[in-house]
Amino acid sequence: MESNSNIEEVKKMLQKQGYISDDAIAMSVHLSMLLQKPLLIEGPAGVGKTEIAKVLAKALDTNLIRLQCYEGLDSNQAIYEWNYQKQLMFLKMQEGENLSLKEKEASIFNEDFLMKRPLLESIRQEKAPVLLIDEIDRADEEFESFFLELLSDWQVTIPEIGTQKAISIPHVIITGNRTRELSEALRRRCLYLWIDYPAFEKELNIVLTKNPNINKKLADQICLFMKEVRQLKLEKNPGIAETLDWATALSSMHIEHLDKEIVESTLGVILKDWQDIRTSQDSLKELFEKVGVQQRLA
């Protein structure tokens, strides 16, 4: 009973920030905070993985520290680097002083010259922040080794000044789109959550929550249409973000229901590839029949 109560509390906490959760998401977030373990979230693009970190930071009233991953990302951008220009300037100012090499090194290798990047910054906060490591699979596999120490021991070792232990343990959210397989070492250190495209009822709830003034009939048709579009063989299936963009666009134009002309003229809101647009246009009649747009307009 207590676990169910905790899950409901997390769901309400996220929903208060506008995020429609479910039991699996709420349980994963709850356990991640309870066990102080990173939460690895995978799933298709646009299903709300990154949004979990954003709303969690708002719900906890804490900082969101984001590391956007990309190919070629290294420790200088992710953990720390030294401000070499400032160090050189400081050494030049000390040229007249008779200091030993050891004393000179001690004077420039300290926190005054240390540039904290997201991973180091996240463990040096007084109040535990939310650390978002976004799209980890875009970075090279070697990059994962940079923060295994942090995820295991909540510390970062800097050779020049020693180990920096966590002042507070961050709430870590790691997202991935499965563009490559992540290492077992990383997976072992995390809890795991898979988020798929939402069921019709959940997506409709999301649309109505984010667009409270939208016509109910239009919202219903949009979500039915999106459900069927995702069954087509597309290069990139539209996610919840595209559903919300489409709902906002149509609602702002005071559209009350879908028709062929409206759908064809606004496909670029939900589909971002010309081949996908062509595929959907070829299937538009069939899509309308499945969604029931013609019957609704009759």
C-alpha positions in Angstrom: 0.0 0.0 0.0 2.9 2.4 0.8 4.5 1.8 -2.6 1.2 2.6 -4.3 0.9 5.8 -2.3 4.5 6.8 -3.3 3.7 6.1 -6.9 0.6 8.3 -6.8 2.6 11.0 -5.1 5.1 11.0 -7.9 2.4 11.0 -10.5 0.7 14.0 -8.9 4.1 15.7 -8.5 4.8 15.3 -12.3 1.2 16.1 -13.3 1.3 19.4 -11.3 4.1 20.4 -13.7 2.0 19.4 -16.8 3.5 15.9 -17.3 1.1 13.1 -17.7 2.7 10.1 -16.2 1.8 6.4 -15.7 2.6 3.8 -13.1 5.8 2.6 -14.9 7.2 6.1 -15.2 6.2 7.1 -11.7 7.7 3.9 -10.2 11.0 4.4 -12.0 11.3 8.0 -10.9 10.4 7.1 -7.3 13.0 4.2 -7.2 15.7 6.4 -8.8 15.3 9.0 -6.1 14.9 6.4 -3.3 18.0 4.4 -4.3 20.0 7.4 -5.6 20.7 5.6 -8.8 20.7 7.1 -12.3 17.6 6.4 -14.5 18.4 5.4 -18.0 15.4 6.1 -20.3 15.2 4.8 -23.8 12.6 5.0 -26.5 11.7 6.6 -29.8 12.4 10.3 -30.3 9.7 12.7 -29.1 8.0 10.5 -26.5 8.9 12.7 -23.5 12.1 11.3 -22.2 13.9 14.6 -21.8 10.8 16.2 -20.5 10.9 14.0 -17.4 14.1 15.6 -16.3 12.8 19.1 -16.9 9.6 18.6 -14.9 11.4 16.7 -12.2 13.7 19.7 -11.7 10.7 22.0 -11.5 8.8 19.7 -9.1 11.8 19.5 -6.8 12.5 23.2 -7.1 16.1 22.6 -8.0 18.6 23.3 -10.8 18.5 21.4 -14.1 22.0 20.8 -15.3 22.0 19.5 -18.9 24.7 17.7 -20.9 23.7 17.4 -24.5 25.7 14.6 -26.0 27.2 14.6 -29.5 29.9 12.8 -31.5 33.3 13.8 -30.4 32.2 14.9 -26.9 35.1 14.6 -24.4 36.0 15.2 -20.8 36.8 18.9 -21.4 33.2 19.6 -22.4 31.6 17.1 -20.0 33.6 17.2 -16.7 36.1 20.0 -16.4 39.0 21.9 -18.0 41.5 24.4 -16.8 41.3 28.1 -17.8 44.7 28.1 -19.5 44.5 31.8 -20.5 43.8 32.9 -17.0 46.6 30.6 -15.7 49.1 32.1 -18.1 48.1 35.6 -17.2 48.5 34.8 -13.5 52.0 33.3 -14.1 53.0 36.3 -16.0 52.0 38.5 -13.1 54.2 36.4 -10.8 57.3 36.6 -13.0 59.0 38.9 -10.6 58.5 36.6 -7.6 61.0 34.0 -6.6 58.7 31.0 -6.5 59.6 27.3 -6.9 58.0 25.2 -9.6 56.0 23.4 -6.9 54.7 26.7 -5.6 53.9 28.0 -9.1 51.9 24.8 -9.8 50.0 25.1 -6.5 49.1 28.7 -7.3 47.5 27.9 -10.7 46.0 24.5 -10.1 43.2 25.3 -7.7 39.4 26.0 -8.0 40.0 29.6 -9.0 41.2 28.4 -12.4 38.9 25.3 -12.7 36.1 25.5 -15.2 33.4 23.1 -14.1 31.4 21.4 -16.8 28.0 19.7 -16.3 29.2 16.4 -14.6 31.5 18.1 -12.1 29.1 21.0 -11.6 26.3 18.5 -10.7 28.1 17.1 -7.7 29.3 20.5 -6.3 25.8 21.9 -5.7 24.5 22.5 -2.2 21.1 21.3 -3.1 20.9 18.2 -5.3 20.2 19.2 -8.9 18.7 17.1 -11.7 21.5 16.1 -14.0 20.2 15.4 -17.6 22.6 13.5 -19.8 20.7 13.8 -23.0 21.0 11.4 -26.0 23.9 9.5 -24.6 23.9 7.2 -27.7 25.0 10.2 -29.9 28.4 10.3 -28.0 31.2 7.9 -28.7 31.3 4.7 -26.7 34.6 5.8 -25.2 32.8 8.8 -23.7 30.8 6.6 -21.3 34.0 5.7 -19.4 34.4 9.4 -18.4 31.5 9.4 -16.0 31.5 5.8 -14.7 33.4 7.0 -11.7 30.8 9.6 -11.0 27.9 7.2 -11.4 29.6 4.6 -9.1 31.1 6.7 -6.4 29.7 10.2 -6.9 33.1 11.7 -7.3 35.4 13.1 -10.0 39.2 12.7 -9.8 41.2 15.7 -11.0 44.9 14.7 -11.1 46.2 18.2 -10.3 44.1 18.7 -7.1 42.7 15.3 -6.2 39.3 13.8 -5.8 36.2 16.0 -5.8 33.5 14.2 -3.8 29.8 15.1 -4.1 28.5 17.7 -1.9 25.0 16.4 -2.8 24.1 13.5 -5.0 22.3 14.6 -8.1 19.1 13.1 -9.5 20.5 11.7 -12.8 18.4 11.1 -15.9 20.1 9.6 -18.9 18.2 9.4 -22.2 18.9 7.5 -25.4 17.2 6.7 -28.7 19.0 3.4 -29.3 21.0 4.7 -32.3 23.8 2.5 -30.9 24.1 -0.1 -28.1 25.2 1.3 -24.7 27.9 -0.5 -22.7 27.0 -3.1 -20.1 29.1 -1.1 -17.5 26.8 1.9 -17.9 23.6 -0.1 -17.9 24.6 -1.9 -14.7 24.9 1.4 -12.9 21.4 2.5 -13.9 17.7 1.7 -13.4 16.0 1.3 -16.7 12.8 2.6 -18.3 11.5 2.2 -21.8 9.0 4.7 -23.0 7.1 3.9 -26.2 4.6 6.0 -28.2 1.5 6.5 -25.9 -1.8 4.7 -26.2 -4.6 6.7 -27.6 -6.2 7.5 -24.2 -2.9 8.8 -22.7 -2.0 10.9 -25.7 -5.5 12.4 -25.7 -5.1 13.2 -22.0 -1.8 14.9 -22.8 -3.3 17.0 -25.6 -6.3 18.1 -23.4 -4.0 18.9 -20.5 -1.5 21.0 -22.6 -4.3 22.6 -24.7 -7.3 23.0 -22.3 -9.2 25.2 -24.8 -8.9 22.8 -27.8 -12.1 21.4 -29.3 -12.7 18.0 -27.8 -13.7 16.5 -31.2 -10.6 17.9 -32.8 -8.3 16.5 -30.1 -9.9 13.1 -30.5 -9.4 13.1 -34.3 -5.8 14.3 -34.0 -4.8 11.5 -31.6 -6.6 8.9 -33.7 -4.8 10.2 -36.8 -1.4 10.2 -35.1 -2.0 6.6 -33.9 -2.6 5.5 -37.5 0.2 7.6 -39.0 2.7 5.8 -36.7 1.6 2.5 -38.3 3.0 3.6 -41.7 6.5 2.8 -42.8 8.1 6.2 -42.1 11.7 7.3 -41.8 10.8 9.1 -38.6 7.6 8.6 -36.7 6.1 11.7 -35.2 6.3 11.8 -31.4 4.1 13.5 -28.7 5.9 16.8 -29.3 4.6 16.8 -32.9 1.1 15.9 -31.7 1.1 18.9 -29.4 2.5 21.2 -32.1 -0.2 20.1 -34.4 -3.0 20.4 -31.8 -1.7 23.9 -30.8 -1.5 25.0 -34.5 -5.0 23.8 -35.4 -6.6 25.0 -32.2 -5.1 28.5 -32.7 -6.6 28.6 -36.2 -10.0 27.7 -34.6 -10.2 24.5 -36.5 -12.9 22.2 -35.0 -12.4 19.0 -36.9 -10.0 17.5 -39.4 -10.6 17.4 -43.2 -8.5 16.4 -46.1 -7.5 20.0 -47.0 -6.4 20.8 -43.5 -4.4 17.7 -43.0 -2.6 18.0 -46.4 -1.7 21.6 -45.8 -0.4 21.0 -42.2 1.5 17.7 -42.6 4.8 19.6 -42.3 4.0 20.1 -38.6 4.0 16.4 -37.8 6.3 15.0 -40.5 9.8 16.3 -41.1 10.9 14.2 -44.1 9.6 14.7 -47.6 9.4 10.9 -48.2 7.3 10.5 -45.1 5.0 13.3 -46.3 4.7 11.5 -49.7 4.0 8.2 -48.0 1.3 9.7 -45.8 -0.3 11.6 -48.7 -0.6 8.3 -50.6 -2.3 6.7 -47.6 -4.5 9.6 -46.7 -7.7 8.1 -47.9 -7.1 4.9 -46.0 -6.0 6.9 -42.9 -9.3 8.9 -43.0 -11.3 5.7 -43.2 -9.5 4.2 -40.2 -9.8 7.4 -38.2 -13.4 7.9 -39.2 -13.0 11.5 -40.3 -15.5 11.1 -43.2 -18.2 9.6 -40.9 -17.6 12.4 -38.4 -18.0 15.0 -41.0 -21.1 13.4 -42.5 
